Amino acid sequence: MRISAFMLVAISGLSLSSPAAAQQEPPYWASIDEPEARMRTGPSTEYPTMWIYKREKLPIKILARYKAWRKVEDHEGTQGWMHARLLSASRTGLVLATSGKPVAMRAFPDANAKVIWQAEPGVVGSLTQCEEGWCLFDVTGRQGYISMTDVWGDEPLK
């Protein structure tokens, strides 16, 4: 009985691990999964903090793995290390400020489709259905198609 209780606890602990902690091969996309996440200069809490992110769901590019640590890159090109428990495998995107103006969110993945709402530069939302230059972008339930040129977090990684 004692052994089966131990096994049950061990198995349940496995199911609680973060999706970003999965053994996916870099590079791949992830997002910050905590209200505050520290980027460090190396893969340990012994390394100094170089940046503190205070924006949940911000897209992050995973470049490498070392044990429970991920080498990441943000939308500005800053690279450092984050613990895998701070990350999620959820795909998100960040609206870019290429023109400094709001970006059109369209009803269909087409440049001539009706504009259903506008997203300000810096807005973060979920990305799905990325194909042929467009992604379905969802910001707290408001959905529309965004051009891949207007969002960071969607480019194919090799």
C-alpha positions, -999 to 999 in steps of 0.1 A, spaced: 0 0 0 28 24 9 45 18 -25 13 24 -45 7 57 -26 42 68 -34 37 58 -71 5 78 -72 22 109 -58 51 105 -83 28 101 -113 6 130 -103 38 152 -100 47 144 -135 15 157 -149 20 190 -131 52 199 -150 52 229 -172 45 224 -209 76 246 -216 97 222 -195 89 194 -220 119 180 -239 112 199 -271 142 206 -292 152 243 -296 146 266 -313 109 269 -305 84 295 -293 71 298 -257 56 326 -236 62 339 -201 38 322 -177 42 343 -145 35 379 -136 72 384 -129 100 364 -145 138 370 -142 162 366 -171 196 357 -158 231 358 -173 235 321 -169 215 289 -162 213 291 -124 199 313 -96 236 319 -88 239 341 -119 229 377 -117 195 389 -129 198 410 -161 162 417 -167 129 413 -148 98 408 -171 66 420 -156 44 410 -185 27 376 -185 22 359 -219 50 378 -236 64 357 -264 98 343 -260 120 324 -284 137 294 -268 173 290 -282 188 263 -260 183 240 -229 204 232 -199 187 210 -173 156 230 -161 169 263 -177 161 277 -211 182 302 -231 157 327 -244 155 357 -267 129 385 -264 114 407 -292 143 432 -288 170 406 -293 180 404 -256 193 369 -247 196 353 -213 184 323 -192 150 316 -176 139 287 -155 114 265 -174 88 268 -147 84 305 -157 75 296 -192 45 281 -210 43 264 -244 14 286 -253 20 305 -285 16 343 -282 24 373 -303 34 409 -297 20 436 -320 50 454 -334 54 492 -336 67 493 -372 45 522 -382 37 534 -347 0 532 -355 -26 506 -345 -26 474 -366 -57 463 -385 -73 431 -373 -93 416 -401 -123 393 -403 -105 369 -427 -68 363 -436 -68 387 -465 -55 423 -468 -88 433 -484 -110 417 -456 -131 440 -434 -112 456 -404 -130 444 -373 -108 461 -347 -73 477 -343 -45 465 -320 -21 490 -305 16 483 -308 28 463 -277 -5 444 -274 0 407 -266 -24 380 -276 -27 343 -285 -16 331 -319 -32 302 -338 -38 292 -374 -7 308 -388 -4 302 -425 1 321 -458 12 353 -441 -16 355 -415 -24 344 -379 -56 343 -360 -48 367 -331 -69 366 -299 -67 393 -272 -90 383 -242 -117 370 -265 -114 396 -293 -102 378 -324 -91 389 -358 -65 380 -384 -32 398 -383 -5 400 -409 27 381 -398 47 412 -406 29 430 -378 35 406 -350 65 390 -333 62 354 -322 51 337 -354 81 333 -376 91 297 -386 121 286 -366 148 262 -378 
